[in-house]
Structures are given as C-alpha cells and as structure tokens.
C-alpha cells in the first residue's frame, strides 16, 4: 500500500499526529509527507490531517481535499475544544463536505490540541461569567495535547481501519 500523509498544522498539534502515522506505518511505502501538494495524489491511501478553523478544516486543507479523485482517505484532526465526541463528529462531517463522492473515506480520528497562550489571554480579558470560566477550563485541559494517550488512540484507529480495508 503506497500512502501519503498530508497535513496542515498551525500550532504543531496536527503535525504530531502526522508524524505518528508515518512512524507507525514506516517510511518504506510513504510516497509523500508534508503540506498539501499534488504529489500526494499518487498514493493509494491519503491520510489528511487538519487543524480546526471555525468548525471545519482550514482553507488550504479544504482545497486539497477537493482535489482528491478516487483515493482512499483517512481524515484526522485536532481541535482546541475537546472532550465531546459529538463536537468532533460535527467537525468531521463538515470536513467531509469537501470530499468528492468518488473518494472513499475509510476512517477518521479527532483529538484535542493545545492552543497558544494568546488564546488564554484573550479568554482572561473576557467578561467574568460562566462562559469565560468554561473556556478557561477547556484551555487548561487542552495543555499537553495531543498526548501519549491521543497518539495511541490515533494508531488504534488507523490500524483497525487498515485491517478492515485489507479484508475487503
């Protein structure tokens, strides 16, 4: 299986996930690793990673996903707000809207990613209310993510997906 790992990573969180995929799959069959590029389109399986921007992937990743034609696709991403599988699923469904019907989405994975300190400062400057406190608590929970447990969960998802695909 020739594969590509394509990712956008504003803060380095999604890059950590991308590196874990390449490490676990090995570099032998890796045809491409890096930012969105047409060179990745030659792969049988594309692992596409994104950071969450307003509930979806960023524009660069959206454009790349729209360029896919018949590849198998595994989507993975990070979001500053985490802990709610329904929120992650909503993001994934929005991202899938950039994928043609001829592309087979074979798996997905999302986890929380830490945010820059400037975001916490912005939250601290907000009016002191329950919403502000919830945002600060979420920021603090996100510190250190993706962590070792997130990387293990990613690999579990990838390996199960590939095992299922190999049985088809």
C-alpha positions, -999 to +999 in steps of 0.1 A: +000+000+000+015+033-011+004+060+012+007+098+017+004+118+049-008+154+041-014+179+069-018+215+079-007+224+114-009+259+127+005+251+162+022+217+157-006+196+171-017+180+139+019+176+128+024+153+159-004+131+147+010+130+112+044+120+124+029+092+145+012+078+114+044+079+094+064+064+123+039+035+128+034+028+091+071+031+083+087+052+056+091+024+030+057+029+014+054+066+022+052+084-011+046+118+004+047+135+038+040+172+042+018+202+034-010+198+008+006+191-026-005+174-058+024+149-053+003+132-026-024+123-051-004+094-064-010+074-032-035+046-027-044+059+007-042+095+018-040+104+055-052+140+056-047+160+088-061+194+097-064+219+125-099+231+132-108+265+119-143+277+128-157+242+129-140+228+098-106+224+083-085+253+072-088+266+036-056+250+024-067+216+035-102+221+021-087+229-013-065+198-011-095+176-002-114+189-031-086+178-054-089+142-044-105+119-070-106+082-062-082+077-033-090+061+000-090+088+026-084+087+064-092+121+080-075+132+112-075+164+131-071+184+162-094+210+179-088+233+208-121+224+222-123+188+231-139+161+252-172+160+233-173+132+207-204+149+192-185+181+186-156+161+169-181+142+147-197+175+137-163+188+126-156+156+107-189+158+089-182+194+079-148+185+066-162+156+046-183+181+026-150+190+008-146+154-004-160+141-037-184+112-036-158+092-056-134+093-027-138+066-001-134+079+035-122+048+052-116+062+087-114+093+109-098+104+142-100+137+162-085+147+194-080+179+215-049+200+207-034+226+229-039+263+220-014+292+220-011+312+252-025+342+234-059+324+233-059+321+271-050+358+274-080+366+252-103+345+274-089+361+305-098+395+291-135+385+286-163+395+309-161+373+341-190+349+337-197+312+334-188+311+297-154+327+303-148+302+331-157+272+309-134+285+281-105+289+306-111+254+320-111+240+285-079+258+276-062+243+307-075+208+299-060+211+264-025+218+276-002+190+266-025+175+239-021+156+218-005+134+245+007+098+245-029+085+250-041+106+220-013+091+198-021+056+209-058+062+202-049+075+167-028+045+160-055+021+172-080+038+148-055+037+119-045+001+124-082-011+128-091+008+097-063-007+076-070-042+089-107-038+079-096-025+045-072-054+039-101-078+044-121-063+016 
